[in-house]
């Protein structure tokens, strides 16, 4: 996906990161509401949300919002997560296979 934006040095990638951070910080403001919604969904019996593991699921979701950090710290942490994800070896290998597969289709 990063390559589709022109690589991690391209201005489109910077715009992507900025929009991701904006969305994350916005959603952080509503984390209690989001977690409450998932709590209600779990108890509604939705099959893909495991009722028996609901506390672990909600705790994991709560941790993803980085509740112990202020917005500046959370932004830095979120950008580090994006960077780690982009540099993950599996993603790079998968991307090379995808390019190779597209080349072989021709």
N, C-alpha and C positions, 0 to 999 in steps of 0.2 A: 504494500500500500504506500509506503514511503517513496518507493521508486516511482510510483504513478504520480506523485506530487512533485517529482523532479529531484528527489534525493533529499537527504537531511540538511543540505546547505542551501536549498532553494527557498525563496520567500514564501511559497505556498505551504511548505512544511512549518515555517514559523507561524503562519496564520492558523494552520491546523492546531498547533500546540496552544496558541492563544485561545482559540475557541473551545478546546477541550478544558482548559483551566477555567475559563468563564463558566462553562456548564457545570463543572465539578463544584466550584465555589457557590454557584446558585443553588444546586441541589443540596449542598451542605446546610444551607439555611433551612431546608425543609426535611432534614433527616428524621426528625421525630415523626412527622406525618408519613413519610415513606415507610419507615419501620412499622408504624402502626398499621398501615395499609397491608403490608406483608403479613403481619401478625393476624389480621382479620382473614386474609386469603388462606393462610395455613389452616385456620380453624374452620374455614368453609369447606374443607375437604378436597381442594384442588389436587388432583393425583400427582402432579409433578412437584409439589411442595410437600416434603415428608413431615407429617405431623409428629412422629416420634422423635425427630431430631430438630424440632423447631427452635429450641433455645440456642443450640449450637449454630443454626442457620442465621438467626437474628443477631447473635453475638458477632458472627463473622461479618455480616452486613454492616453492623454498627461500626466495627473496626475499620472498614473500608472508607468510611467518612472521615477518619482521622480526628475523632472528637476531642482528643486531648491537646490538639495544636490550634494555634490561632490561624487566621487566613493566610498570612504571609508564610508561616512555617508549612502549612498544608499545601500551599502552592508549590513551594520548593520540593516537598516530598512527592507530590503528584508529578511534577516534571521529571524527577529522578525515576519514578516508576515508568513513565513514558520512555525515557532514555534507555532504561534497562530492557524494556520490552522490544524496542527497535534493535538493540544490539544483541538480543538473544540468539544463540547459535542456531536453534531449531528454525526460527523464523528466517534466518539468512539461508539456510539449507533449503527450506521449503520454497523460498523465492527463486533460488537457482534452478530447482526442479521444475518450477512453473515456467520459467523462461525457456528451459530446455524443451519442455513438453510443447510449448507454443511454437518453437522453432521446428520441431519434428512434425507438427501438423501441416506445415507448408509443403 
